[in-house]
Amino acid sequence: MKKLMFIWLAVMIIISLAACSNNNAAEEEPQFLDVKLSIKPEKAKAGEPVVFEAKVTYGEEEVTDADEVKFEIWRANAEEHEKVLVEHAENGIYRLEKSFKEEGTYYIYSHVTAHRMHNMPKKEFVIGRPSPPENESGSQEENMDDNEHGSH
C-alpha cells in the first residue's frame, strides 16, 4: 500500500511540474533584437551635419549595453566603406553625427550585436545632388556580404 501511495504521489508531482513548466513556456514570448535606423535629414547639403541614430530594443527593453554598434557608411558604388564604432547615447539610442564633403547617393548599415543576436538594417541617403544608386541585386552588395559577414 505504501508503495502504491508513493508511486501515486510521484506521478502527481511530475504532472504538476510539467503543467507549471508548460504554462511558463506559453507565457514567455520569444524576444528579438530590433534596430530602428534613422537619418536626419535624409537629404542634406555637402558639409551639413547628418545625424544617424540606431534605436535598439530587445523585446520591450531598451538596449543600453550592446556588445557592438558599428555604422558602415559609403558612397554608392564606392569600394571603400567607412566603419565607425558608436557608443550608447541615451534610452537605447546609439548616435553618430557626421558631415560629407562629396555630393552623391550614400548608404549606411547599422551593425548591432546584442543578446547573442545581430541585426543590420540598411538605409539610403543623399548629400547634395544624387549620384547613380547601387544595383540592389548587383555584385557590390554580394561582395560586401561575402567579405564582411563570412557568408559563402
N, C-alpha and C positions, 0 to 999 in steps of 0.2 A: 504494500500500500504506500509506504514511504517513497519507494522507487517511482511509482506512478505519479505521485504528487510532485516529486522533484522534476520529472520529465514535463509534466503539465506546466509547472512554474517556469522552467527553462524555455519552453515554447512560447509562453505568453511574453516573456521578457524579449525574446528575439523578435516577435511580432511588433511589440511596442517600439523597439529601437528602429526597426525597418520603417514603420509608419512615420516616426519622427524624422528620420533622415530623408524620406521621400517628400515630406512637407517642406523641409528646409530647401531641398533641391528645387522644388517647384516655385518657391518664393524668390529665390535668387535668380535674377536675370543676368545673362552674360554681359560683361562690361566691355566696351570698346574704346579705343583711343581715337578721339575726334579732334581734327585740326581744322579750324576755320581761318583761311588765309585772306587778308585784306590788304589793299594797296590804296593809299590816299596821297595825291589824286592818281587815278588810273591813266590820266593823260596829263603830262607835265611838260614844262619847257626845260631846255638844257640849262643846267646849273641850278635849277629849282629843287629844293629838297623833296624827297618822296619818302613816306613812312610806310614800312612793311610791318604788319602785325600777324602773328600766329596765335590765335586763341585756342589753347589746348585744354581739353577736358577728357576725363576718364569716367564714363557714366555721367553722373551729375556733379562729380568732383572736379574742381579746377586743379590743373596740374601745375604746381609751383616748383617742382623738383625733377624736371625731366632729365633723363640721362644725358641727352644731347639734343640741341636745337641748332640746326645749321641752315642758313639761307644760301641757295645756289642761284646765282644771277648771271645771265648772259644776254648779249645782243643776238637777235635772230641770225642763224646760220654761222655764228662765230664758233671757232674750235675751242677757244679758251672760255672756261666758266669760273667766275669768282665764287669762292666759298667762304662764308663768314659765320663764325660761331656766335650765337646770340644768347644773352643771359635773360633770365626772368625779370620782367619789369614790374608787373602788378596783376593780381587777380587772374592768374593763368595766362597772361599775355606776354609774349616774347616779341620784342620790338627792335627794329633797325631803321635808322634814318640815313638816307644816302642821296647824293645828287649825281647826275650823269652829265658828262661833257658832250658826248656824241648823241645826235638825234637818231631815232630809229625805233623799231619794234623790239621789245625785250621780253624775257621770260624769267620767272622765278619758281623754284621748287623750295618748299619748306620741308626739310628732312627732320622729322621729330621722332625720337626714340624715348619711350617711357613705358613703364609697366610691362616690360618684355615684348612690346609691340612697336611697329614702325609705321608711320603714316607720312605720305609725301604729296600733298596737293600741289598743283601747278597752276600758275596764272600768267596771263599776258598783260603787258602794259606798254604804253607808248611815251617816248620822250620826243617832243617837237613833232617833226614830220615822220610818219611811219615808214619803215623800210619793208621790203618783201618779207612776209612771215615764213616761218619754217613749215615744211610739209609735215603735217601731223603723222602721216604714215611713212615718212621718209627715213632715211638711214641715220640722220643726225640723232634722233631720239633713241633709236635702236642701239647705236654705238655707245651712247652715254649709258644706257641701261646695262649693256654688256660690261663696260669698263667700270662703272661706278657701283653697280649693285650685284655683280657677280652672277647674273643670270645668263646661262649658256644654253 
